[in-house]
Each structure stands twice: as structure tokens, then as C-alpha cells.
């Protein structure tokens, strides 16, 4: 189960922190998206404002 936390700094910047439960027995891949656009598998290309980390397995 993942846990998330959002914080606001004194100068009103927003921060999001989240834990990730990574399965150790699966063929699981972690991906860092550090680009201006993202191409989801089932949608059109989308622009992104911040890098993000994701992961999953191809079954």
C-alpha cells in the first residue's frame, strides 16, 4: 500500500511525497520521466510540468 503526503512551504510552493511498494518477486521496472511530454499507452501525447517516477510490469 502506498502512502502520500502533501506540504506547502512558507512561500506557497507545493510538495508531494509518496512511498512506493515495489514487488521484489515480479519482473518490475522503474521509470523516471524527465521530459516535457509523455506518451501513455492508451492516450494521446500529454505535456507534463514536473518529472515523475512510475513503474510497472508487462504481462
C-alpha positions as CSV (number, residue, x, y, z in Angstrom):
1,X,0.0,0.0,0.0
2,X,1.3,3.4,-0.9
3,X,1.2,6.5,1.3
4,X,1.3,10.1,0.2
5,X,1.8,13.4,1.9
6,X,1.4,17.0,0.6
7,X,3.1,20.0,2.1
8,X,3.1,23.8,1.4
9,X,6.2,25.9,2.1
10,X,6.0,29.4,3.6
11,X,6.4,30.9,0.1
12,X,3.4,28.7,-1.1
13,X,5.3,26.1,-3.1
14,X,3.5,22.7,-3.1
15,X,5.4,19.4,-2.5
16,X,4.2,15.9,-2.9
17,X,5.9,12.9,-1.3
18,X,4.9,9.3,-1.8
19,X,6.2,5.9,-0.8
20,X,6.1,3.1,-3.4
21,X,5.7,-0.6,-2.6
22,X,8.0,-2.3,-5.1
23,X,7.3,-6.0,-5.5
24,X,10.6,-8.0,-5.3
25,X,9.4,-11.2,-6.9
26,X,8.0,-9.7,-10.1
27,X,9.6,-8.6,-13.3
28,X,9.0,-4.9,-12.4
29,X,10.6,-1.8,-14.0
30,X,11.0,1.6,-12.5
31,X,10.8,4.6,-15.0
32,X,11.9,8.2,-14.5
33,X,10.1,10.6,-16.8
34,X,12.2,13.7,-17.1
35,X,10.8,15.1,-20.3
36,X,8.3,17.8,-21.4
37,X,5.9,15.3,-22.9
38,X,4.6,11.8,-22.0
39,X,3.0,9.3,-24.4
40,X,0.7,7.0,-22.4
41,X,0.0,3.6,-24.0
42,X,-3.8,4.2,-24.4
43,X,-4.0,8.0,-24.9
44,X,-2.6,10.9,-26.9
45,X,0.7,12.6,-26.0
46,X,0.4,14.8,-23.0
47,X,2.6,17.7,-21.7
48,X,3.9,17.4,-18.2
49,X,5.2,20.1,-15.9
50,X,7.3,18.1,-13.5
51,X,9.4,14.9,-13.6
52,X,7.8,11.8,-12.1
53,X,8.7,8.3,-11.2
54,X,6.5,5.3,-12.2
55,X,6.7,1.6,-12.7
56,X,5.0,-1.5,-13.7
57,X,5.3,-4.9,-15.4
58,X,4.4,-6.1,-18.8
59,X,2.2,-9.2,-18.5
